[in-house]
Amino acid sequence: MSAIGELSSLRADRARRPLTPEEKAARRRENNRDNKTAYLFLTPWFLGLAVITIGPMLASLYLSFTQYSLLQPPTWIGVQNYLDMLGDARLHHSLKVTFIYVVVGVPLQLGFALAVAIVLDRGMRGLALYRSIFYLPSMLGGSVAIALLWRQIFGTQGLVNQLLGLVGIHSTTGWVSDPRYALWTIIVLHVWTFGSPMVIFLAGLRQIPAMYHEAAAVDGASRWTRFSKITLPLLSPIIFFNLVLQLINAFQSFTQAFVVSGGTGGPADSTMFYSLYLYQKGFGQLEMGYAAAMAWLLVLIVGVLTALNFLLSKYWVFYDD
């Protein structure tokens, strides 16, 4: 038997026989040493988690049960802030506006992102360039500059009315100053920031084996059949991931409504997002305790909807196993 074979046999015998107390202690010391090294490298992350995330969250939870104006020490009032929210008509309106924004904007954004990803997946010259160009709105869409530009585009003398004039429709509507259309201009802005989910969809489409589509085409399946019976089921985990991610992001939208409405949520509170009303309560009216309670209500709403998505995912999300 060669030396390598003897060494392998010795290791196999050692693995089969029970460890002695000395060997168990030595292995335990080795594992503890490895764990200490891992925790040492994770220390900056744990510090950041405690100081930047958990600490402020606990402070916010405490403040939600107090009356706090930033200028005076907080005063404990129990659940009064949460009871006041039940009778706050403006808060209820902000929830309505936010839910319309989320329910309409998120599906439209994901649908548009998927359509663009399918077009790019067919292959074309300069794919990397097009992918970068389409991703730019996701990077810029939440900026103040783009929100200001959007306000000009949909203004009375903006680009939209100028384009309508070219086709014979002479409009003097200020789209962002009309309560009927102001929210929809922000929804259009949200749909325009489709780059991030589009890139994720494109990566998912690249993982679907072409032989599935080829076999279905040979059997006479139409394009729509191949899309609905092959592409969508295999892409459903990616759709679910994008849905949860964009749902959470949409509920946190703030900059667009703040800039387009000048921080007022107008006209006539038509763009009064929940996050904007929270900002007004906390930093405009200095009702920081009430704002903290509103923040925890938002956490609860997002948590419930996310949990509901995970619960319903077993009916439409398909994994390999």
WOVEN-V297784 format. One record per residue. N is the residue number from 1. D_LAST is the distance of its C-alpha to the last C-alpha in whole Angstrom. Layout:
n = <N N>
d_last = <D_LAST D_LAST>
//
This chain:
n = <1 2 3 4 5 6 7 8 9 10 11 12 13 14 15 16 17 18 19 20 21 22 23 24 25 26 27 28 29 30 31 32 33 34 35 36 37 38 39 40 41 42 43 44 45 46 47 48 49 50 51 52 53 54 55 56 57 58 59 60 61 62 63 64 65 66 67 68 69 70 71 72 73 74 75 76 77 78 79 80 81 82 83 84 85 86 87 88 89 90 91 92 93 94 95 96 97 98 99 100 101 102 103 104 105 106 107 108 109 110 111 112 113 114 115 116 117 118 119 120 121 122 123 124 125 126 127 128 129 130 131 132 133 134 135 136 137 138 139 140 141 142 143 144 145 146 147 148 149 150 151 152 153 154 155 156 157 158 159 160 161 162 163 164 165 166 167 168 169 170 171 172 173 174 175 176 177 178 179 180 181 182 183 184 185 186 187 188 189 190 191 192 193 194 195 196 197 198 199 200 201 202 203 204 205 206 207 208 209 210 211 212 213 214 215 216 217 218 219 220 221 222 223 224 225 226 227 228 229 230 231 232 233 234 235 236 237 238 239 240 241 242 243 244 245 246 247 248 249 250 251 252 253 254 255 256 257 258 259 260 261 262 263 264 265 266 267 268 269 270 271 272 273 274 275 276 277 278 279 280 281 282 283 284 285 286 287 288 289 290 291 292 293 294 295 296 297 298 299 300 301 302 303 304 305 306 307 308 309 310 311 312 313 314 315 316 317 318 319 320 321>
d_last = <44 44 43 40 39 41 39 36 37 39 36 34 37 37 33 33 37 37 38 41 42 43 40 38 40 40 36 36 39 37 34 36 37 34 33 36 36 33 34 37 35 33 37 37 34 35 38 37 34 37 40 38 36 36 40 40 38 40 43 42 41 44 46 44 46 50 52 52 54 53 57 58 56 53 54 52 52 49 46 49 47 44 47 49 45 45 49 48 48 48 44 43 44 42 39 39 40 37 35 36 35 32 31 33 32 29 27 30 29 25 26 29 27 24 27 29 26 25 29 29 26 28 30 33 36 36 32 33 36 34 31 34 36 33 32 36 36 33 35 38 38 38 41 45 46 44 44 48 47 45 48 51 49 49 52 55 56 53 51 49 53 54 51 52 56 55 54 57 55 57 56 57 54 53 49 49 52 51 49 48 46 46 42 41 42 40 37 38 38 35 33 35 33 30 30 27 25 26 25 22 21 22 20 17 19 20 16 15 17 20 19 17 20 23 22 22 25 26 26 28 25 27 26 25 23 21 21 20 17 16 17 17 13 12 14 14 12 16 18 17 18 21 21 22 23 26 26 28 30 31 33 34 36 40 41 41 43 45 47 47 49 51 49 50 47 50 51 51 48 46 44 44 41 40 40 43 45 44 45 48 49 48 50 52 53 53 51 48 48 47 45 43 42 41 39 37 37 35 32 32 31 29 27 27 26 23 22 22 20 17 18 18 15 12 14 14 11 8 5 4 0>
//
